Amino acid sequence: MGIFERFLSLWVALAIGAGVGLGLLFPPIFEVISRFEMYSVNLVVAVLIWLMIYPMMLKVDPSCLKDVGRKPKGLALTLVVNWLIKPFTMAALGVLFFQVFFADLVPADDASQIIAGMILLGVAPCTAMVFVWSHLTNGDANYTLVQVSINDLIMVFAFAPIAGLLMGVTDLTVPWGTLVLSVVMFIVVPLAAGIVTQRLLTRERIERLGASLKPTSIISLLLTVVLLFGFQAETIVAKPLLVVLIAIPLLIQSYGIFGLTYGMARVLKLPFNVAAPASMIGTSNFFELAVAVAISLFGLSSAAALATVVGVLIEVPVMLSLVAFANRTQRWFPAPSAS
């Protein structure tokens, strides 16, 4: 394990501090970067995420994808958690905290919008970053790809009805541009690049390339953290209490869903390289979609949009802590050949 991986938590903490500091000192720079977006997907962040995903796509063997269906337990676990559990626990936590525990701390209108923002996060399972978390836990690249792809397919049909049901909104409009662009950019393009690379290079050269890109992947992750916190630096400083209040139920949701999924994966005796990505998908969020819908429904400066942004801010630190936990406990699961 190299210096990047050994001290990753420290680098992320420094990146968070750097992002907030730079965002406060040089806001025009982040304003310019934030304008480079298409359908609410920031293109600079997208490139950094692509650089994180590409090394994992070098491991994907398209000919093996047809065999994934022979191991249905991991797929079933992912789908049950993402669509039958996670949205409803997120809504319940939002109501519990902002209509009961924090009712005297947050105005009623803001509380309702925060709950809505949390629901939007809960109904949007991760598309892009889960490849990074899977890569960091040595997940099965083929299986992760199928898990994410099936989730995205279901999201096309289920996102609006479930979000609308939980929010009490009947005319919810899904930003299809954000959804389609994200799927193309974070799945189709890097997968195609990985396949082309495999066709052009020998297996030995591909392995060397993957090893050489590992520092690039970690650096891209840190730069992503700097940008995400830089974009929201003024909000973090202006509304620190509200940010903390929103973060509390989101943290409970994240660790709770991971614990539930990880525990169920252990009961099902899934191999670690399937159990870890399945748990990461259920825990992580498709924040681009959630932010875009929150802004379109409630406005850029709304409490709902802030809730989705706080989801963005806690995403990387939380997921890295879970990656570390998963890697320390992989002995709880059978070896891949036992699946």
N, C-alpha and C positions, 0 to 999 in steps of 0.2 A: 504494500500500500504506500503510495507516494505522499509527499508532504501536503498536496492539495487535499487528498482524501482524509489523511490523518487529522488535519486541523480544519476540516470543512466548517464546523460550527463556528469557530473563531472567525474564519473569513466571512461567513454570512453575517455575523454580528457587526464586523467592521464595515461590510457593504451597506448594512442598514443605516449605521451611523453616517457613513459617507453620503448615502442617498439623501437623508434628511438634511445634512449640513449643506451639501451642494444645492439642493432644492431651495433652501432659504437664502443662500449667498448668490446664486446665479439662476434665479427663476426664468429669465428670458431664454436661457439655453434649453430648459426643459419644456418651455412653452413651444419653442420651435420644433423640438423632437416630437411633442405630442400631436402636432399638426400632420405628421406623416402617418396618416391612417386611412384605411379603406373599410367601410362598413363596420366602424367601431373597433377594428383590429389595428393596433399600432404596428406599423410595418417594421420599425426598428426592433421592437420587442419580438416580433414574429421571426425576424432573421436570427436573433439570438437563440430563440427557442428551437428554430430549425437546426442550428449548429449543435444544440444539445441532443436533438432527436436522431440526427443522421448517423452517428456511430452505432446506435442500436439497430438501425435499419440495415446495417452491414451484416447483422446476424440473422436476418430474416431469410428463410429459405422458402420461396413461394410454393415449391413442390410439396412442402410439408403441411401447408395450410389445410389441405383436404382431410388430414388425419386428426385435426383438432377436435372435430365433432365426436371422436371416439372417447374423449374425456369431457363429458358434459357437466360434471359436477361443478367445476370451476365457473363455467359460463352461467349455470343456474344460480350459483351463489351471487355472482355479480349482478345479475338481473333482478333477483329478489331484493337485495339490499338497495340497489339504486332506484328501483321504481315502486316497490311496495313498502319500504321502510323509511329510507332517508328523507324524502320530501315531507312525510307526515311527522317525523320526529323533529325536523327543523321548524315546522310550523308550530308544533306544541311547545318547543323551547322558546320561540319568539313570543308567543302569547304568555307563557309562564313568567318570563323575565320582564317584558315590557308592559304587560297589563297587570302584573301582580308585584313582583319584586322591585322593579324600577318605576312603578307607576307614579311615584311622587317626585321622581328625578327628571322625567322626560315628558314634555307636553303630549297630550293625547293624540293630536294629529301626527306629530313626529313619530310617536310610538307605533301607530298603525302603519306608517310608511316603512319604518325599520323592519317590522314584521314582514311586510311585503317583500322588501329587499332580501331578507333572510330566506324567504320561501323561494325566490328566484334562484338563489344560490343552491338551495337544496334540490331543485328540480333539474339542475344542469350538471350532470356528472362530467368528469374531466375528459378532454379530448387530447390535448397536446402534452402537458407536463407529466402525465402518467407514464409516458415513454421514458422520461428522465428518471422517475422514481423506480420504474421497473429495471432500467439499466443499472442503477446504483445498487439494486438488490440481486443482480444477476438473474433477472426474471426470464422466463421463456419468451423470446422475442416473437415467435409465431403466435403463441397463445395470447400474448398481450395485444397484438395487432387485431386479432379476431374479437377479443373482448371489447376493445375500444370501438371497433367498426360496428359491431352489433348494437352497442349502446347509442352510437350516433344515429343509426338507422331508426331505433325506437324513439330517440329524441325528436326526430322529425315529426312523428305522429303524436307523441305523448306529452311533449313539453307544454304546449299551449293548454290542452285540456286539464292537466293536473295543476299547473300554476293558476289557471283561471278558477278552478274549483276551490283551491285553498285560499286564494286571495279574494274570492267573491267577485271576480271580474269576468264578464261574459264576452267582452269584445277584445280580448287580448290578442295583439298582433305580434307574431313572431318575426324578428328581423332576419328574414331568410338569407339576405346577403351575408350577414355575420356568420350564420350557421354554415352555409355552403362554402364561403371563403375559408373558414377555419378548417373544415374537413379537408378541403383540397390542399391547403397550405401545410397543415400539420400531419396529414396522413398520406395523401396521394403523392405529393411532390417528393417528400423524403423517402417514401417507399420506392418510388420509381428511380430515384437517384441511387438508392442502395442496390436495387436490382441491376441497374446499368453498370454500377461499379463491380458487382460480382461477375458480370459477363465479360468485363474488360480485364480484370486482374485475377491472378492466381490466388488460391486460398491463403498461401503464406503471405503474399503481399497485402491481402485484405486484413489479415490479423495484425500485421505491422502497422497498417494505416489506422486501424481501430485503436491500437495502443498509443500511437502518436497523437491521435485526436483527443485522447482523454483529458489532457490539460486544457485544450480548447473548449471542451464541453463544460468543464468546471468554471473556467473564466467567463464563459457566456452566461452561466447560471448566476455568477456574482454580479455581472454587469446588468442582468435582468433585475436583480434585487435593487441595485443602485437606482435604476430608472423608475421602477415601481414606487419606491419610497420617495424619490425625487419629485415625481409627478404630484404626490399627495403631501409633500412636506408642510405646506402652509396649512392644510386642513388638520394635520396631526398636531401642529402647534396651536392652532386656533381653537380646536375642540378636543382637547386631550381626554377630558372626562367622558364625553360621548363616545369617542373611539374605544376607550377602555370598556365602557358598558356594553357596547355592541360586540366587542371581542370576546367577552366572557361566555355567552351562550354559544358563539361560533366555535370556541375552543372546546367546550363541552361536547358539542355535536361532533366535531372532528375526531377527538379521541374516543368518544363513545362509539361512533360508527366503525372506526378502525378496530376497536376492541371486540365489538360484536362480530364483524366480518372475519377477523383473524381467529377468534375463538371458534366460529362455525367452520372455518377452513380446517382447523385442527381436528374438530369432531369428525369432519368428512374425510380426514386423512389425505388431504391434498398435498402434493409435493410442494416444497417451499417455493420453487420457481414459478408455480401457479398461484399459490396462496398469497404471496407477497403482492404481486401486481393486482390481484382481485381485491385485496384490502385497500390498496392505494387508489384504485379507481373509485371505490365507494366513498373514500374519504376526501379526495381532491375534487375541485369544482371547475367547471367551464366558465371561468369568471368573465371572459370577453362577452359571452352571450348574456349572462346575468346583468352585467353593467349596462349593456346596450338596451336591454328591455327596460331596466329601471329608469334610465334616462328618457327613453321614449314615452314611458307612462307617466312619470312624475317630475321630470326635469333634471337638468344637470346639477343644480344645487340642492336637490331634495334629500331628505333623510333616507329615502329608499336607495338612492344612488350611493349615499355615504355608506350604507350598510354593505352594499356589494363591494365597494372599494375596500372596506375594512377586511372583507373576505379575501381580497387580493393580497392585502398587506400581511396577513397571518399565514397565508398559504405556504410560502417557501419555508419559513422557520419550523412550522408545525410538521410539514411533510418530511423535512430532513431529520427531525427528531424521531419520526416514525420509521424512516429508513434505517437509522442507527439501531433502533429497538429491534426491528425485524432481522437485521443482520446478526445481532447478538443472540437471537432466539431461533435461528433457523434449524437448530438441532431438534426442536419440538416437532418437526415435520419429517415425513419419510423422504428418502432420496427420490429424484425424478423417475428412476426406473420402476419405483413401486406404484406409480399412478396407474 
